[in-house]
Amino acid sequence: MIEIKRKKGESFDGMYRRFVKRVQQSGKIIEAKENQYFKREKNKNAKKKSALVGLSLRKQKEYLRKIGKLEEEPKRRW
């Protein structure tokens, strides 16, 4: 935690500038920005479960396409 005490006769703006400078030098802002979008990795069982769900959904879609209940999507060209 960064602590800044107001010096005798120092204006609020001066103290604020010192505080901002100290925070930037500490690297806390950069660290917070890096962790802002951090996503934990799934554990082994969760990965397996999501893979199985995706596999079953793909099989179901393929079956519906074969019997004609689902129209084929046009292939995308990038």
PDB file with one MODEL, atoms N, CA, C and O in Angstrom:
MODEL        1
ATOM      1  N   MET A   1       0.848  -1.173   0.000  1.00  0.00           N
ATOM      2  CA  MET A   1       0.000   0.000   0.000  1.00  0.00           C
ATOM      3  C   MET A   1       0.892   1.233   0.000  1.00  0.00           C
ATOM      4  O   MET A   1       1.865   1.312   0.750  1.00  0.00           O
ATOM      5  N   ILE A   2       0.556   2.171  -0.830  1.00  0.00           N
ATOM      6  CA  ILE A   2       1.338   3.396  -0.947  1.00  0.00           C
ATOM      7  C   ILE A   2       0.746   4.447  -0.027  1.00  0.00           C
ATOM      8  O   ILE A   2      -0.458   4.703  -0.038  1.00  0.00           O
ATOM      9  N   GLU A   3       1.623   5.054   0.774  1.00  0.00           N
ATOM     10  CA  GLU A   3       1.171   6.086   1.708  1.00  0.00           C
ATOM     11  C   GLU A   3       1.880   7.393   1.405  1.00  0.00           C
ATOM     12  O   GLU A   3       3.107   7.438   1.317  1.00  0.00           O
ATOM     13  N   ILE A   4       1.115   8.438   1.248  1.00  0.00           N
ATOM     14  CA  ILE A   4       1.661   9.766   1.006  1.00  0.00           C
ATOM     15  C   ILE A   4       1.093  10.695   2.069  1.00  0.00           C
ATOM     16  O   ILE A   4      -0.121  10.767   2.260  1.00  0.00           O
ATOM     17  N   LYS A   5       1.984  11.410   2.764  1.00  0.00           N
ATOM     18  CA  LYS A   5       1.531  12.392   3.753  1.00  0.00           C
ATOM     19  C   LYS A   5       1.782  13.784   3.201  1.00  0.00           C
ATOM     20  O   LYS A   5       2.787  14.039   2.537  1.00  0.00           O
ATOM     21  N   ARG A   6       0.873  14.654   3.483  1.00  0.00           N
ATOM     22  CA  ARG A   6       0.966  16.027   2.997  1.00  0.00           C
ATOM     23  C   ARG A   6       2.085  16.755   3.740  1.00  0.00           C
ATOM     24  O   ARG A   6       2.135  16.763   4.970  1.00  0.00           O
ATOM     25  N   LYS A   7       2.978  17.365   2.962  1.00  0.00           N
ATOM     26  CA  LYS A   7       4.070  18.126   3.559  1.00  0.00           C
ATOM     27  C   LYS A   7       3.553  19.481   4.023  1.00  0.00           C
ATOM     28  O   LYS A   7       2.517  19.963   3.566  1.00  0.00           O
ATOM     29  N   LYS A   8       4.290  20.072   4.930  1.00  0.00           N
ATOM     30  CA  LYS A   8       3.873  21.367   5.476  1.00  0.00           C
ATOM     31  C   LYS A   8       3.895  22.421   4.356  1.00  0.00           C
ATOM     32  O   LYS A   8       4.910  22.608   3.684  1.00  0.00           O
ATOM     33  N   GLY A   9       2.760  23.103   4.169  1.00  0.00           N
ATOM     34  CA  GLY A   9       2.664  24.151   3.158  1.00  0.00           C
ATOM     35  C   GLY A   9       2.480  23.639   1.741  1.00  0.00           C
ATOM     36  O   GLY A   9       2.493  24.426   0.795  1.00  0.00           O
ATOM     37  N   GLU A  10       2.307  22.334   1.579  1.00  0.00           N
ATOM     38  CA  GLU A  10       2.145  21.757   0.238  1.00  0.00           C
ATOM     39  C   GLU A  10       0.674  21.825  -0.178  1.00  0.00           C
ATOM     40  O   GLU A  10      -0.224  21.560   0.622  1.00  0.00           O
ATOM     41  N   SER A  11       0.448  22.182  -1.431  1.00  0.00           N
ATOM     42  CA  SER A  11      -0.936  22.242  -1.930  1.00  0.00           C
ATOM     43  C   SER A  11      -1.437  20.827  -2.184  1.00  0.00           C
ATOM     44  O   SER A  11      -0.657  19.880  -2.286  1.00  0.00           O
ATOM     45  N   PHE A  12      -2.745  20.709  -2.283  1.00  0.00           N
ATOM     46  CA  PHE A  12      -3.344  19.409  -2.568  1.00  0.00           C
ATOM     47  C   PHE A  12      -2.888  18.900  -3.927  1.00  0.00           C
ATOM     48  O   PHE A  12      -2.620  17.710  -4.091  1.00  0.00           O
ATOM     49  N   ASP A  13      -2.799  19.811  -4.914  1.00  0.00           N
ATOM     50  CA  ASP A  13      -2.372  19.408  -6.259  1.00  0.00           C
ATOM     51  C   ASP A  13      -0.958  18.841  -6.248  1.00  0.00           C
ATOM     52  O   ASP A  13      -0.672  17.855  -6.928  1.00  0.00           O
ATOM     53  N   GLY A  14      -0.084  19.462  -5.484  1.00  0.00           N
ATOM     54  CA  GLY A  14       1.288  18.975  -5.390  1.00  0.00           C
ATOM     55  C   GLY A  14       1.341  17.583  -4.765  1.00  0.00           C
ATOM     56  O   GLY A  14       2.055  16.696  -5.233  1.00  0.00           O
ATOM     57  N   MET A  15       0.561  17.418  -3.690  1.00  0.00           N
ATOM     58  CA  MET A  15       0.514  16.115  -3.032  1.00  0.00           C
ATOM     59  C   MET A  15      -0.067  15.063  -3.981  1.00  0.00           C
ATOM     60  O   MET A  15       0.416  13.932  -4.037  1.00  0.00           O
ATOM     61  N   TYR A  16      -1.096  15.443  -4.718  1.00  0.00           N
ATOM     62  CA  TYR A  16      -1.724  14.519  -5.649  1.00  0.00           C
ATOM     63  C   TYR A  16      -0.749  14.095  -6.746  1.00  0.00           C
ATOM     64  O   TYR A  16      -0.712  12.925  -7.129  1.00  0.00           O
ATOM     65  N   ARG A  17       0.040  15.043  -7.251  1.00  0.00           N
ATOM     66  CA  ARG A  17       1.030  14.717  -8.289  1.00  0.00           C
ATOM     67  C   ARG A  17       2.068  13.730  -7.753  1.00  0.00           C
ATOM     68  O   ARG A  17       2.454  12.784  -8.440  1.00  0.00           O
ATOM     69  N   ARG A  18       2.513  13.964  -6.514  1.00  0.00           N
ATOM     70  CA  ARG A  18       3.484  13.037  -5.905  1.00  0.00           C
ATOM     71  C   ARG A  18       2.877  11.640  -5.760  1.00  0.00           C
ATOM     72  O   ARG A  18       3.534  10.629  -6.006  1.00  0.00           O
ATOM     73  N   PHE A  19       1.615  11.613  -5.358  1.00  0.00           N
ATOM     74  CA  PHE A  19       0.935  10.321  -5.189  1.00  0.00           C
ATOM     75  C   PHE A  19       0.846   9.572  -6.514  1.00  0.00           C
ATOM     76  O   PHE A  19       1.162   8.384  -6.584  1.00  0.00           O
ATOM     77  N   VAL A  20       0.410  10.275  -7.575  1.00  0.00           N
ATOM     78  CA  VAL A  20       0.266   9.651  -8.892  1.00  0.00           C
ATOM     79  C   VAL A  20       1.618   9.142  -9.388  1.00  0.00           C
ATOM     80  O   VAL A  20       1.710   8.049  -9.947  1.00  0.00           O
ATOM     81  N   LYS A  21       2.657   9.935  -9.182  1.00  0.00           N
ATOM     82  CA  LYS A  21       4.002   9.538  -9.606  1.00  0.00           C
ATOM     83  C   LYS A  21       4.451   8.281  -8.864  1.00  0.00           C
ATOM     84  O   LYS A  21       5.025   7.371  -9.462  1.00  0.00           O
ATOM     85  N   ARG A  22       4.186   8.238  -7.565  1.00  0.00           N
ATOM     86  CA  ARG A  22       4.584   7.085  -6.758  1.00  0.00           C
ATOM     87  C   ARG A  22       3.814   5.827  -7.181  1.00  0.00           C
ATOM     88  O   ARG A  22       4.383   4.737  -7.218  1.00  0.00           O
ATOM     89  N   VAL A  23       2.545   5.974  -7.493  1.00  0.00           N
ATOM     90  CA  VAL A  23       1.738   4.831  -7.930  1.00  0.00           C
ATOM     91  C   VAL A  23       2.253   4.306  -9.263  1.00  0.00           C
ATOM     92  O   VAL A  23       2.352   3.093  -9.452  1.00  0.00           O
ATOM     93  N   GLN A  24       2.580   5.200 -10.183  1.00  0.00           N
ATOM     94  CA  GLN A  24       3.098   4.768 -11.484  1.00  0.00           C
ATOM     95  C   GLN A  24       4.437   4.062 -11.335  1.00  0.00           C
ATOM     96  O   GLN A  24       4.693   3.070 -12.017  1.00  0.00           O
ATOM     97  N   GLN A  25       5.289   4.561 -10.454  1.00  0.00           N
ATOM     98  CA  GLN A  25       6.592   3.946 -10.261  1.00  0.00           C
ATOM     99  C   GLN A  25       6.487   2.570  -9.610  1.00  0.00           C
ATOM    100  O   GLN A  25       7.326   1.701  -9.850  1.00  0.00           O
ATOM    101  N   SER A  26       5.466   2.374  -8.794  1.00  0.00           N
ATOM    102  CA  SER A  26       5.320   1.098  -8.102  1.00  0.00           C
ATOM    103  C   SER A  26       4.900  -0.019  -9.061  1.00  0.00           C
ATOM    104  O   SER A  26       5.171  -1.189  -8.793  1.00  0.00           O
ATOM    105  N   GLY A  27       4.244   0.324 -10.169  1.00  0.00           N
ATOM    106  CA  GLY A  27       3.823  -0.681 -11.147  1.00  0.00           C
ATOM    107  C   GLY A  27       2.490  -1.324 -10.816  1.00  0.00           C
ATOM    108  O   GLY A  27       2.103  -2.306 -11.449  1.00  0.00           O
ATOM    109  N   LYS A  28       1.784  -0.786  -9.836  1.00  0.00           N
ATOM    110  CA  LYS A  28       0.501  -1.364  -9.434  1.00  0.00           C
ATOM    111  C   LYS A  28      -0.557  -1.229 -10.536  1.00  0.00           C
ATOM    112  O   LYS A  28      -1.377  -2.128 -10.719  1.00  0.00           O
ATOM    113  N   ILE A  29      -0.539  -0.121 -11.261  1.00  0.00           N
ATOM    114  CA  ILE A  29      -1.529   0.092 -12.320  1.00  0.00           C
ATOM    115  C   ILE A  29      -1.314  -0.910 -13.451  1.00  0.00           C
ATOM    116  O   ILE A  29      -2.274  -1.492 -13.956  1.00  0.00           O
ATOM    117  N   ILE A  30      -0.070  -1.111 -13.846  1.00  0.00           N
ATOM    118  CA  ILE A  30       0.243  -2.063 -14.915  1.00  0.00           C
ATOM    119  C   ILE A  30      -0.154  -3.472 -14.486  1.00  0.00           C
ATOM    120  O   ILE A  30      -0.718  -4.233 -15.272  1.00  0.00           O
ATOM    121  N   GLU A  31       0.141  -3.809 -13.244  1.00  0.00           N
ATOM    122  CA  GLU A  31      -0.205  -5.129 -12.720  1.00  0.00           C
ATOM    123  C   GLU A  31      -1.722  -5.336 -12.731  1.00  0.00           C
ATOM    124  O   GLU A  31      -2.198  -6.412 -13.093  1.00  0.00           O
ATOM    125  N   ALA A  32      -2.471  -4.323 -12.342  1.00  0.00           N
ATOM    126  CA  ALA A  32      -3.929  -4.425 -12.313  1.00  0.00           C
ATOM    127  C   ALA A  32      -4.490  -4.576 -13.730  1.00  0.00           C
ATOM    128  O   ALA A  32      -5.426  -5.346 -13.945  1.00  0.00           O
ATOM    129  N   LYS A  33      -3.925  -3.846 -14.693  1.00  0.00           N
ATOM    130  CA  LYS A  33      -4.394  -3.943 -16.073  1.00  0.00           C
ATOM    131  C   LYS A  33      -4.107  -5.322 -16.660  1.00  0.00           C
ATOM    132  O   LYS A  33      -4.907  -5.844 -17.437  1.00  0.00           O
ATOM    133  N   GLU A  34      -2.970  -5.914 -16.292  1.00  0.00           N
ATOM    134  CA  GLU A  34      -2.633  -7.247 -16.781  1.00  0.00           C
ATOM    135  C   GLU A  34      -3.609  -8.285 -16.233  1.00  0.00           C
ATOM    136  O   GLU A  34      -3.987  -9.222 -16.936  1.00  0.00           O
ATOM    137  N   ASN A  35      -4.013  -8.114 -14.978  1.00  0.00           N
ATOM    138  CA  ASN A  35      -4.894  -9.093 -14.345  1.00  0.00           C
ATOM    139  C   ASN A  35      -6.367  -8.836 -14.631  1.00  0.00           C
ATOM    140  O   ASN A  35      -7.212  -9.639 -14.236  1.00  0.00           O
ATOM    141  N   GLN A  36      -6.692  -7.758 -15.297  1.00  0.00           N
ATOM    142  CA  GLN A  36      -8.077  -7.369 -15.511  1.00  0.00           C
ATOM    143  C   GLN A  36      -8.860  -8.438 -16.269  1.00  0.00           C
ATOM    144  O   GLN A  36     -10.003  -8.730 -15.916  1.00  0.00           O
ATOM    145  N   TYR A  37      -8.269  -9.018 -17.291  1.00  0.00           N
ATOM    146  CA  TYR A  37      -8.968  -9.991 -18.123  1.00  0.00           C
ATOM    147  C   TYR A  37      -8.432 -11.403 -17.924  1.00  0.00           C
ATOM    148  O   TYR A  37      -8.564 -12.245 -18.812  1.00  0.00           O
ATOM    149  N   PHE A  38      -7.836 -11.668 -16.781  1.00  0.00           N
ATOM    150  CA  PHE A  38      -7.268 -12.981 -16.498  1.00  0.00           C
ATOM    151  C   PHE A  38      -8.380 -14.010 -16.382  1.00  0.00           C
ATOM    152  O   PHE A  38      -9.376 -13.785 -15.693  1.00  0.00           O
ATOM    153  N   LYS A  39      -8.207 -15.131 -17.053  1.00  0.00           N
ATOM    154  CA  LYS A  39      -9.168 -16.218 -16.975  1.00  0.00           C
ATOM    155  C   LYS A  39      -8.451 -17.466 -16.477  1.00  0.00           C
ATOM    156  O   LYS A  39      -7.415 -17.864 -17.009  1.00  0.00           O
ATOM    157  N   ARG A  40      -9.022 -18.069 -15.450  1.00  0.00           N
ATOM    158  CA  ARG A  40      -8.425 -19.295 -14.943  1.00  0.00           C
ATOM    159  C   ARG A  40      -8.603 -20.409 -15.956  1.00  0.00           C
ATOM    160  O   ARG A  40      -9.608 -20.464 -16.664  1.00  0.00           O
ATOM    161  N   GLU A  41      -7.612 -21.304 -16.021  1.00  0.00           N
ATOM    162  CA  GLU A  41      -7.728 -22.447 -16.917  1.00  0.00           C
ATOM    163  C   GLU A  41      -8.683 -23.463 -16.308  1.00  0.00           C
ATOM    164  O   GLU A  41      -8.767 -23.603 -15.088  1.00  0.00           O
ATOM    165  N   LYS A  42      -9.399 -24.167 -17.174  1.00  0.00           N
ATOM    166  CA  LYS A  42     -10.292 -25.213 -16.697  1.00  0.00           C
ATOM    167  C   LYS A  42      -9.460 -26.394 -16.212  1.00  0.00           C
ATOM    168  O   LYS A  42      -8.373 -26.652 -16.729  1.00  0.00           O
ATOM    169  N   ASN A  43      -9.975 -27.103 -15.222  1.00  0.00           N
ATOM    170  CA  ASN A  43      -9.261 -28.296 -14.787  1.00  0.00           C
ATOM    171  C   ASN A  43      -9.512 -29.434 -15.776  1.00  0.00           C
ATOM    172  O   ASN A  43     -10.297 -29.296 -16.714  1.00  0.00           O
ATOM    173  N   LYS A  44      -8.841 -30.546 -15.552  1.00  0.00           N
ATOM    174  CA  LYS A  44      -8.869 -31.647 -16.511  1.00  0.00           C
ATOM    175  C   LYS A  44     -10.287 -32.182 -16.732  1.00  0.00           C
ATOM    176  O   LYS A  44     -10.688 -32.427 -17.870  1.00  0.00           O
ATOM    177  N   ASN A  45     -11.037 -32.361 -15.654  1.00  0.00           N
ATOM    178  CA  ASN A  45     -12.389 -32.911 -15.781  1.00  0.00           C
ATOM    179  C   ASN A  45     -13.319 -31.948 -16.510  1.00  0.00           C
ATOM    180  O   ASN A  45     -14.148 -32.380 -17.311  1.00  0.00           O
ATOM    181  N   ALA A  46     -13.193 -30.654 -16.244  1.00  0.00           N
ATOM    182  CA  ALA A  46     -14.045 -29.673 -16.910  1.00  0.00           C
ATOM    183  C   ALA A  46     -13.740 -29.635 -18.404  1.00  0.00           C
ATOM    184  O   ALA A  46     -14.656 -29.497 -19.215  1.00  0.00           O
ATOM    185  N   LYS A  47     -12.465 -29.757 -18.782  1.00  0.00           N
ATOM    186  CA  LYS A  47     -12.095 -29.786 -20.198  1.00  0.00           C
ATOM    187  C   LYS A  47     -12.725 -30.988 -20.895  1.00  0.00           C
ATOM    188  O   LYS A  47     -13.266 -30.875 -21.995  1.00  0.00           O
ATOM    189  N   LYS A  48     -12.644 -32.145 -20.228  1.00  0.00           N
ATOM    190  CA  LYS A  48     -13.213 -33.365 -20.811  1.00  0.00           C
ATOM    191  C   LYS A  48     -14.721 -33.231 -20.985  1.00  0.00           C
ATOM    192  O   LYS A  48     -15.277 -33.597 -22.020  1.00  0.00           O
ATOM    193  N   LYS A  49     -15.372 -32.695 -19.948  1.00  0.00           N
ATOM    194  CA  LYS A  49     -16.825 -32.564 -19.985  1.00  0.00           C
ATOM    195  C   LYS A  49     -17.263 -31.630 -21.114  1.00  0.00           C
ATOM    196  O   LYS A  49     -18.204 -31.940 -21.844  1.00  0.00           O
ATOM    197  N   SER A  50     -16.581 -30.482 -21.261  1.00  0.00           N
ATOM    198  CA  SER A  50     -16.962 -29.547 -22.315  1.00  0.00           C
ATOM    199  C   SER A  50     -16.668 -30.132 -23.698  1.00  0.00           C
ATOM    200  O   SER A  50     -17.401 -29.867 -24.650  1.00  0.00           O
ATOM    201  N   ALA A  51     -15.608 -30.919 -23.812  1.00  0.00           N
ATOM    202  CA  ALA A  51     -15.298 -31.563 -25.090  1.00  0.00           C
ATOM    203  C   ALA A  51     -16.386 -32.568 -25.455  1.00  0.00           C
ATOM    204  O   ALA A  51     -16.787 -32.662 -26.615  1.00  0.00           O
ATOM    205  N   LEU A  52     -16.863 -33.319 -24.462  1.00  0.00           N
ATOM    206  CA  LEU A  52     -17.919 -34.296 -24.722  1.00  0.00           C
ATOM    207  C   LEU A  52     -19.230 -33.619 -25.101  1.00  0.00           C
ATOM    208  O   LEU A  52     -19.953 -34.110 -25.967  1.00  0.00           O
ATOM    209  N   VAL A  53     -19.538 -32.508 -24.465  1.00  0.00           N
ATOM    210  CA  VAL A  53     -20.758 -31.768 -24.801  1.00  0.00           C
ATOM    211  C   VAL A  53     -20.679 -31.261 -26.235  1.00  0.00           C
ATOM    212  O   VAL A  53     -21.637 -31.389 -26.997  1.00  0.00           O
ATOM    213  N   GLY A  54     -19.535 -30.684 -26.604  1.00  0.00           N
ATOM    214  CA  GLY A  54     -19.355 -30.194 -27.972  1.00  0.00           C
ATOM    215  C   GLY A  54     -19.461 -31.304 -28.995  1.00  0.00           C
ATOM    216  O   GLY A  54     -20.040 -31.133 -30.068  1.00  0.00           O
ATOM    217  N   LEU A  55     -18.889 -32.450 -28.643  1.00  0.00           N
ATOM    218  CA  LEU A  55     -18.941 -33.599 -29.550  1.00  0.00           C
ATOM    219  C   LEU A  55     -20.378 -34.069 -29.764  1.00  0.00           C
ATOM    220  O   LEU A  55     -20.779 -34.359 -30.891  1.00  0.00           O
ATOM    221  N   SER A  56     -21.146 -34.142 -28.687  1.00  0.00           N
ATOM    222  CA  SER A  56     -22.527 -34.598 -28.823  1.00  0.00           C
ATOM    223  C   SER A  56     -23.362 -33.591 -29.614  1.00  0.00           C
ATOM    224  O   SER A  56     -24.224 -33.989 -30.397  1.00  0.00           O
ATOM    225  N   LEU A  57     -23.118 -32.294 -29.421  1.00  0.00           N
ATOM    226  CA  LEU A  57     -23.845 -31.278 -30.186  1.00  0.00           C
ATOM    227  C   LEU A  57     -23.515 -31.368 -31.671  1.00  0.00           C
ATOM    228  O   LEU A  57     -24.401 -31.234 -32.514  1.00  0.00           O
ATOM    229  N   ARG A  58     -22.245 -31.593 -31.993  1.00  0.00           N
ATOM    230  CA  ARG A  58     -21.852 -31.732 -33.391  1.00  0.00           C
ATOM    231  C   ARG A  58     -22.511 -32.948 -34.038  1.00  0.00           C
ATOM    232  O   ARG A  58     -22.960 -32.884 -35.182  1.00  0.00           O
ATOM    233  N   LYS A  59     -22.565 -34.058 -33.295  1.00  0.00           N
ATOM    234  CA  LYS A  59     -23.208 -35.267 -33.828  1.00  0.00           C
ATOM    235  C   LYS A  59     -24.692 -35.017 -34.075  1.00  0.00           C
ATOM    236  O   LYS A  59     -25.242 -35.443 -35.091  1.00  0.00           O
ATOM    237  N   GLN A  60     -25.328 -34.328 -33.144  1.00  0.00           N
ATOM    238  CA  GLN A  60     -26.755 -34.041 -33.274  1.00  0.00           C
ATOM    239  C   GLN A  60     -27.020 -33.144 -34.488  1.00  0.00           C
ATOM    240  O   GLN A  60     -27.971 -33.377 -35.234  1.00  0.00           O
ATOM    241  N   LYS A  61     -26.188 -32.127 -34.685  1.00  0.00           N
ATOM    242  CA  LYS A  61     -26.347 -31.237 -35.846  1.00  0.00           C
ATOM    243  C   LYS A  61     -26.151 -32.003 -37.150  1.00  0.00           C
ATOM    244  O   LYS A  61     -26.906 -31.828 -38.107  1.00  0.00           O
ATOM    245  N   GLU A  62     -25.138 -32.846 -37.173  1.00  0.00           N
ATOM    246  CA  GLU A  62     -24.855 -33.621 -38.382  1.00  0.00           C
ATOM    247  C   GLU A  62     -26.030 -34.548 -38.719  1.00  0.00           C
ATOM    248  O   GLU A  62     -26.402 -34.694 -39.883  1.00  0.00           O
ATOM    249  N   TYR A  63     -26.598 -35.162 -37.700  1.00  0.00           N
ATOM    250  CA  TYR A  63     -27.758 -36.042 -37.910  1.00  0.00           C
ATOM    251  C   TYR A  63     -28.934 -35.247 -38.491  1.00  0.00           C
ATOM    252  O   TYR A  63     -29.583 -35.694 -39.437  1.00  0.00           O
ATOM    253  N   LEU A  64     -29.202 -34.064 -37.917  1.00  0.00           N
ATOM    254  CA  LEU A  64     -30.304 -33.235 -38.409  1.00  0.00           C
ATOM    255  C   LEU A  64     -30.066 -32.781 -39.848  1.00  0.00           C
ATOM    256  O   LEU A  64     -31.018 -32.666 -40.620  1.00  0.00           O
ATOM    257  N   ARG A  65     -28.812 -32.521 -40.220  1.00  0.00           N
ATOM    258  CA  ARG A  65     -28.499 -32.154 -41.604  1.00  0.00           C
ATOM    259  C   ARG A  65     -28.779 -33.323 -42.542  1.00  0.00           C
ATOM    260  O   ARG A  65     -29.317 -33.144 -43.635  1.00  0.00           O
ATOM    261  N   LYS A  66     -28.405 -34.526 -42.098  1.00  0.00           N
ATOM    262  CA  LYS A  66     -28.571 -35.708 -42.949  1.00  0.00           C
ATOM    263  C   LYS A  66     -30.033 -36.012 -43.213  1.00  0.00           C
ATOM    264  O   LYS A  66     -30.389 -36.423 -44.317  1.00  0.00           O
ATOM    265  N   ILE A  67     -30.886 -35.816 -42.216  1.00  0.00           N
ATOM    266  CA  ILE A  67     -32.299 -36.133 -42.426  1.00  0.00           C
ATOM    267  C   ILE A  67     -33.060 -34.962 -43.027  1.00  0.00           C
ATOM    268  O   ILE A  67     -34.251 -35.080 -43.313  1.00  0.00           O
ATOM    269  N   GLY A  68     -32.382 -33.826 -43.223  1.00  0.00           N
ATOM    270  CA  GLY A  68     -32.981 -32.701 -43.917  1.00  0.00           C
ATOM    271  C   GLY A  68     -33.738 -31.729 -43.039  1.00  0.00           C
ATOM    272  O   GLY A  68     -34.460 -30.880 -43.558  1.00  0.00           O
ATOM    273  N   LYS A  69     -33.601 -31.821 -41.738  1.00  0.00           N
ATOM    274  CA  LYS A  69     -34.305 -30.910 -40.843  1.00  0.00           C
ATOM    275  C   LYS A  69     -33.512 -29.635 -40.585  1.00  0.00           C
ATOM    276  O   LYS A  69     -34.044 -28.660 -40.054  1.00  0.00           O
ATOM    277  N   LEU A  70     -32.250 -29.648 -40.959  1.00  0.00           N
ATOM    278  CA  LEU A  70     -31.391 -28.487 -40.737  1.00  0.00           C
ATOM    279  C   LEU A  70     -30.686 -28.160 -42.044  1.00  0.00           C
ATOM    280  O   LEU A  70     -30.020 -29.011 -42.633  1.00  0.00           O
ATOM    281  N   GLU A  71     -30.839 -26.910 -42.492  1.00  0.00           N
ATOM    282  CA  GLU A  71     -30.195 -26.515 -43.746  1.00  0.00           C
ATOM    283  C   GLU A  71     -28.694 -26.356 -43.549  1.00  0.00           C
ATOM    284  O   GLU A  71     -28.221 -25.951 -42.487  1.00  0.00           O
ATOM    285  N   GLU A  72     -27.967 -26.686 -44.601  1.00  0.00           N
ATOM    286  CA  GLU A  72     -26.520 -26.521 -44.520  1.00  0.00           C
ATOM    287  C   GLU A  72     -26.173 -25.054 -44.613  1.00  0.00           C
ATOM    288  O   GLU A  72     -26.746 -24.312 -45.411  1.00  0.00           O
ATOM    289  N   GLU A  73     -25.237 -24.648 -43.797  1.00  0.00           N
ATOM    290  CA  GLU A  73     -24.798 -23.252 -43.809  1.00  0.00           C
ATOM    291  C   GLU A  73     -23.801 -23.061 -44.944  1.00  0.00           C
ATOM    292  O   GLU A  73     -22.964 -23.932 -45.180  1.00  0.00           O
ATOM    293  N   PRO A  74     -23.876 -21.937 -45.651  1.00  0.00           N
ATOM    294  CA  PRO A  74     -22.906 -21.711 -46.718  1.00  0.00           C
ATOM    295  C   PRO A  74     -21.501 -21.534 -46.106  1.00  0.00           C
ATOM    296  O   PRO A  74     -21.335 -20.966 -45.027  1.00  0.00           O
ATOM    297  N   LYS A  75     -20.513 -22.038 -46.836  1.00  0.00           N
ATOM    298  CA  LYS A  75     -19.144 -21.913 -46.336  1.00  0.00           C
ATOM    299  C   LYS A  75     -18.710 -20.460 -46.379  1.00  0.00           C
ATOM    300  O   LYS A  75     -18.963 -19.745 -47.348  1.00  0.00           O
ATOM    301  N   ARG A  76     -18.060 -20.045 -45.320  1.00  0.00           N
ATOM    302  CA  ARG A  76     -17.626 -18.650 -45.225  1.00  0.00           C
ATOM    303  C   ARG A  76     -16.301 -18.466 -45.946  1.00  0.00           C
ATOM    304  O   ARG A  76     -15.419 -19.323 -45.900  1.00  0.00           O
ATOM    305  N   ARG A  77     -16.188 -17.341 -46.602  1.00  0.00           N
ATOM    306  CA  ARG A  77     -14.926 -16.992 -47.255  1.00  0.00           C
ATOM    307  C   ARG A  77     -14.397 -15.742 -46.592  1.00  0.00           C
ATOM    308  O   ARG A  77     -15.086 -14.723 -46.528  1.00  0.00           O
ATOM    309  N   TRP A  78     -13.227 -15.814 -46.120  1.00  0.00           N
ATOM    310  CA  TRP A  78     -12.617 -14.668 -45.428  1.00  0.00           C
ATOM    311  C   TRP A  78     -11.907 -13.836 -46.380  1.00  0.00           C
ATOM    312  O   TRP A  78     -11.324 -12.821 -45.998  1.00  0.00           O
TER     313      TRP A  78
ENDMDL
END
